[in-house]
Amino acid sequence: MKSLLAAFAFLTRLPVGKLMLLDASDVGRAAAWFPLVGLALGGIYAGMAMVLSGHLSPLVIAVLLVAVDAVATGALHLDGFADTADGFGGGRTREDVLRIMRDHAIGAYGGVALALLIIFKVAAYQVLLSTPVHLSAIVLVPVLGRWSILLLTAALPYARPSPSPASSMRGIPTIAGTAITVAATAAMQSVAPWIAVIACVIVSAAFGFYCRSRVGGITGDTLGANLQLCESAALLVLIWRP
């Protein structure tokens, strides 16, 4: 129970962290539950879409989905995406990149990247809402995004010298989190979700290789950025028309 609460405390703004004291090792062990946190978030978003459908236009619902996601997660991963864009865009050396990513201010690269990401996700959700499987797809996207954290932490070292929960996310947490993700994907009983899984693996591998070449590994910001990239890739697959 403690590790599950730690997962929700780490990935959302739900005040569950106030119920007990949590440390970095708790967060590391909680990684197995990351996809389950995504499943809970996706269920909330799908429920909201179901209630609002027929009362608001798909565009308005799409905007609200992205907005609620930002509020529920404290915009944690959006911030990581923007910081990563600033670091990789403006930094020349490894030290430059890491220093820029640690700066809380958003620069031009981060601002443009964040704007494009939000526009894309709103447009993708608008299209997704017109499909017959939109509710299950809305549930699955956050699951794949949180699973992508496990993919990178399993394959790459932490790029900074300071301690990180990422070092204890490997092994059993990765296997357990993958099992939850596979079960959620299989529940959709369609081919497209499996293609979305493959897309997340490809995106994580490509982005992980780039992170390794630029800064020698991962940071909290790059994990957030990869989550956003994988959610975007999953949305692209789920709205693709052959």
N, C-alpha and C positions, 0 to 999 in steps of 0.2 A: 504493500500500500504506500509506503514511504517513497519508493522509487517512482510510482505512478504520479503521486502528488508533485514530486520533484520535476517530472517531465512537463506537467502542466504549468508549474511555476516558472520553469525556464523558458518555455515557448509561448506562453500567453500572459495576459494581464490579469487572469483570474487570481484572486487573493489567497490561493491555497498555500502559498509559501509561508503565510503568517501562522499556519496551524502547527508548524514544527520547524526546528532549526535544520537548515540544509547546507551542505558544503560541496566543494567541487567533486569529491568522490561520489556523492549522492547523485549529482547531475550526470556523471559518467555512467553510472549503473542504470540511470533512468533512460538512457538512449534507446533501450529495447522498446520503450513505450512511445517513442516519437511518432511513428506512423499511426498509433492509436489516438494520439492527440490530434493529428491531422484528420483522422476519421471523425472525431467529435466535432472539430471545427467545420468540416465538410457537411456533417449532419445539420449543424446550425444554419449554415448558408443555404443548404437545399431546402430546409424547412421554411426559411424566410422567403426563398424564391417561390415555393409552392403557395404560401399564404398571399403573397403579393401578385401572383400571376392572375391576369384578368382584371386587375384593378389599376395597374400601372403599366406603362410601355416597357418592352424588353430593355430599351436603353436605360431608362431610369432604374430598373431593377439591377442591371449590370453595374451601374455606378454605385448603387447602395451595397452590392456584394463586395466590391473592391474597398469601399469605405469601411464597412463592418469588419472586413479582414484586417485592415490597417489598425482599427481600434482594438480588436480582440488580441492582436499580437503586439500591440504597442509600436507598430511600424518597425519592429526590430529588424526584419529581413529586408525591408525597403531601405532602411538606413545602411545596412551592410552592402546592399547592391550599389547605392550611391557612393559610399566610401570606397568600394572596390573600383568603381569606374574612375573616380578621382585619382586613386593611387596608381592604377595601371595606365591611366591616360596621361597623368602628369609626372610620374616618377621615372627617372632614368635608371638609377641603380636600385638594388634590392633595399638598401637603407632608405632611399627616397620614397619608395613605394610604401614601405611599412610605416614610415613617419607620416606620410600624407593620409594613409588610411586611418591612423589613430586620431587625426585632427577631426573634431566634431563638425567643423564648418563644411558646407557643401559647396564645391566649386563648379565650374562650367561643365566639366565632363559628367560629374555626378548629377547635376541638375537636368541636363539634356537626357541622360540615360534614364533617370527616374521618370521624367515626363513621357518618354517614349514607352517605357514599361507600362505605366498606368493607362495610357491611351490604348495600347495593344490589349491589355487584359480586359478593359471595359468593352472594346470592340469584340473580343473573342467570346466573352460571356454573353453579349447581346446575340451573337450568332448561335451560341450553344443553347440558349433559352428557347430557340425555335425548333430544336431537335426533340424527338420522342424520348431520348434517353438522357435528357439534360439533368435530371435530378441525381441520378446515380453518377453521372460524370462530374457534377459539381462536388459530390462527396469524395470522389477519387482523387481529384487534383491536389488537394492539400495533403493527402496521404503520400502521394509520390514526392511532393516537395520535401516533406519531413524525412522520408526515406533517403533522399539524396544526401542528407547530412551524414548518414551512416556510410554511404558509399565512399565519400571523400575521407572521413576519419579512419576508415578501415585501410585505405590505400596510401595515405600521405602523412608525413610527420607534421607537427605543429611548427610553424615558421618562426615564432618568437621564442626567446630564451625563457620567458616566464612560464610557470606551470599553467596547464590548461586541462579542463575536463575531457577534451578530445582524446587525450592519451589513454583514458580508461573506457572509451566507447567501442573498442575493438573486441573481436571474439564473439562471445555469447550474445551481447547486446545487438550486434550486427545481424547475427543469425536469427534471433528472435524477432527483431524488427522486420527483417526480410520475410519471415513467415507470415506476419500480420499483413504485410503489403501484398503478398501473393494471395492470401485468402480474400482480401478486399477486392483485388483485381478479378479473381475467379468468380466472385459473386455477381459481377456484371454480366457474365455469360455472353461475351462478345469478343470479337477479335481486336477491335480498336483499342481497348484498354491495354492489351498485351503489347501492342505496337507503341503505346504511350510509355510503357515500362521500358521497352528497348530504347526509346528516344531518350529517356532520363539517364539510362546507363551510358549512352553515347555522349550526351551532353556533359555528364559528370566526368567521363574519361577525358574528353577533349579539354574541358575547363581545368580539370585537375592537372593535366600535363602542362597546361599554360601556367598555372600557379606554381608548379614545381620548377619550371624554367625561369620564372620571374623572381620568386621570393623563397624558393626552396621548400615550399609546403603550403599549408593552409593556415588561415586565421579565422576568427569569428566572423569577420566581415566577408571573407570569401565563401564561407559556408552559407551565409545569408544570401549572397549573390547567386551561388549555385542553386539554392532553393528556388529563387525567383526564375532563373533560367530554365530549370526543370519544369516548374509549373507552367511556364510559357510554352515550352516544347510540348507538354502534355495537352494543353489547350489547343495548340495548333493541330496536333494529331486528331483530337476528338472532334474538331470542326471541319476537318479536311473532307472535301468532296471529290471522289474519284472521277 
